[in-house]
Amino acid sequence: MGRGNSQRKATTAKRKRIKPDSFDFTILFVVLTLMLFGVVMIFSASYYTTMTSAKYDYDMFYFLKRQSIWVVLGTVAMVFCMNIPYNFWRRFASLAYWLSNFFLILLPFIGIEAGGQKRWLGIGMLQFQPSEFTKLALVLYLSHYIIDHRQELANLKGFLKALMVLALPVGLIAISNFSSALLIMLMGLTMLFIGSPRIWYFVVAAAGMIPAAILAIVVFPYRLSRIKVWLDPWSDPTNKGFQTIQGLYAVASGGIFGLGLGQSRQKTFVPESHNDIIFAIICEELGIIGAALVIILFAVLIWRGVKVAMNAKDTYGTLMATGIISVIAFQAIINIGVVTNTIPNTGQPLPFISYGGTSLLFLTILIGLLLNISRYQKE
């Protein structure tokens, strides 16, 4: 009897030693698969444009080479973060939050203009989107804030203070990038929903969003025109509705099995086909089956992320995992919704697949944090 107890204690001790060294392999596998698939699709969507344009030195591998470099850097960052205890980053949460707000304040004054909007900051040779950094900063800081003010969140005044913490970066981002502001707001509200002891306060938050959205449309009338084009893309087929129409043509022409990898016809018409609209090229070349497999991969990633959040060893890990997986979920939903014209046209890359170094790097850092949280799960 004594020997049996000793063996059970030894087994339990062994499990406790091994547990922190394990991680959610499914999340790692899915993310690596999406990134490698993205590299292939970026090449397939862009090679014709780059090989026929002096802008890219007639280099058909132009975007392939650049995205491959970012995939390597992102993988290194992910592996690094998954091996650092996630609670270590909590001490930098306030610094990251205020630094991100500082970058966002600078953006209208010294930002690099692209597509009529200033969404990039340049520091020497480095260029990045502050909104991408804000996703990471807000995941860290809002998790920290909710834990430190848990009792205050039980009353309306405390909940409104938490909303102001979220509203500051969201408002600054909305000046130049309404879609990213919407995404970050949804992420923050999801974290508050999980962390707040008074769920009905979200009725107040939702009611406040309606006049805020109306104000944003009134101040920036071009957003109203996007809604009109969304309802009827063919009302402006050569301008605002052009991308939507060409994307729908691509989705429709793919059929069940697609035209074949590299055989897309619409990539010569769709602007930036390797970027935000790449899901349309996936539908055209790989058909409904290929598109469904991509959606299934995202569904598996979200499911595993939710499981990590539910089984995290502490509230900070639960809130961080919630923020991380909600960013990926909402971003994927928004991108696919835009391509299929389910929601108004707005610029959000498809996570891990669309071309873009800044987006990929910060997403892989977030995944690294999520993998580290998965290493410290409750029994």
Secondary structure, 3 states (H helix, E strand, C coil): CHHHHHHHHHHHHHHHHHHHHCCCHHHHHHHHHHHHHHHHHHHHHHHHHHHCCHHHCCCCCHHHHHHHHHHHHHHHHHHHHHCCCHHHHHHHHHHHHHHHHHHHHHHHHHCEEECCEEEEEEECCEEECHHHHHHHHHHHHHHHHHHHCCCHHHCHHHHHHHHHHHHHHHHHHHCCCHHHHHHHHHHHHHHHHHHCCCCCHHHHHHHHHHHHHHHHHHHCCHHHHHHHHHHCHHHCCCCCCHHHHHHHHHHHHHCCCCCCCCCCCHHHCCCCCCCCCHHHHHHHHHHHHHHHHHHHHHHHHHHHHHHHHHCECCHHHHHHHHHHHHHHHHHHHHHHHHHCCCCCCCCCCCCCCCCCHHHHHHHHHHHHHHHHHHCCECC
